[in-house]
């Protein structure tokens, strides 16, 4: 497929075509969707496959694209597939809440500030290192797709029902049933891992995004291509880290903007206390399933090293829950330790929850894992790989972080895991080098939401780094976005970054900075935060 996927609004076609012309002149194959997604928000398989298989994803950000629900979904699909993402800011615009997290920590190419010539050159230079350096998923002849089926127990999913499912999927994806096979099944809801041609996998993914009602015939609640981070809920087309659809989310996402506006107007007129669309009448009974179910400051902070960090203790926590008399009473929250297996052929297990954190181990497909927790953004899992022991302390289990897209939970769901990062699990410290020096910040007078962070450059030799392209610094920030603090890791190669830090949060923004070298992380140093003028 194409090297570069460009996500944009058709209202910006003129300036986008200018960028495209230069990129194609530099030898890049650019994919532009010239047909707007119209009636029924119908996604075409060509778009889904192009995003999944591109070498890099470019968002042309403007007021027009920021308001486009289809552009929002393209950004989320790119994040879901792990595509390197770049943002070209055609005009100064506030990021909508739907795409703030996927774009957090990215450097924007600011066209109003740089001008067209410098912007397109910066984009070209940024894209070239990515071309053909990743294995595009769509280039694989076969893919494994995970189908989540509700209303049936694994013990009841016999050979006849498996044949029925294979025939159903073959018909749905216009594929030859002889090319499909069931690779694995796990319990919870029944999770079926099905091998199929890549074209069939993309067809199923597209149908799920379009909320094709035929999935409901066999109670297929959600699906994902193995390697993707998010499940697609087949009833709504929504992407979510959890395979279980949220009934309220599903209801709201099924409404058009006009219908939702009308509904809210009715609620305001009548009063929310006396009318609610999902409580005013009992829900209609679900149709019978196709098969019967079986019930079923610049001062370093002392940080413990990796060998000093014990496995997270899974304990009961309490939250305040009002009683009928409005007297708070503690309600226990119980977290679980789950079991999982590595689903991809080979994955990284890192010291922190992200692909740019230092690497600890490489894990192979089929390896069993114990899962102790997750990061605050629910994208990474803190695990013990079966049989792996700590390098420094051989008497202790090794613990590291894996991308949740690349493992399969055998029991429970992501929400069953305790959030252990940031907070309960620390990065491995290093005393080979001094921590960052002379850290300071400055805020733009013309745009106070822009905060620049600076520090003294620290020159690491190639032998001191994990790889030649590894980032030299790590900033772990709590930034104000949409009225709440959002944890945002930022990796840097130079000794300054610019981040978005809005007004409106009850707690102050803050952050820490580390040096990143192959032995660990010297630091951290608290970043002195410049207040808003």
Secondary structure, 3 states (H helix, E strand, C coil): CCCEEEECCHHHHHHHHHHHHHHHHCCCCEEECCCCCCHHHCCCHHHHHHHHHCCEEEEEECHHHHCCHHHHHHHHHHHHCCCEEEEEECCCCCCCHHHHHHHCCCCEEEHHHHCHHHHHHHHHHHHHCCCCCCCCHHHCCEEEEEEEECCCCHHHCCHHHHHHHHHHHHHHCCCCHHHCEEEEEECCCEEEEEEEEHHHHHHHHHHHHCCCHHHHHHCEEEEEECCCCCEEECCCCCEECCCCCCHHHHHHHCCCHHHHHHHHHHHHHHCCCCCCCCCCCCCCCCCCCCCCCCCCCCCECCCCCHHHCCCCCCCCEEEEEECCCCCEEEEEECCCCEEEEECCCEEEEECCCCCCCCEEEEEECCCEEEEEEEECCCCEEEEEECCCECCCCCCCECCEEEEHHHEEECCCCHHHCCEEECCCCCCCECCCCCCCCCCEEEECCCCCCEEEEECCCCCCCHHHCCCCCCCCEEEEEEEEECCEEEEEEEEECCCEEEEECCCCCCCCCEEEEEEEECCEEEEEEECCCCCCC
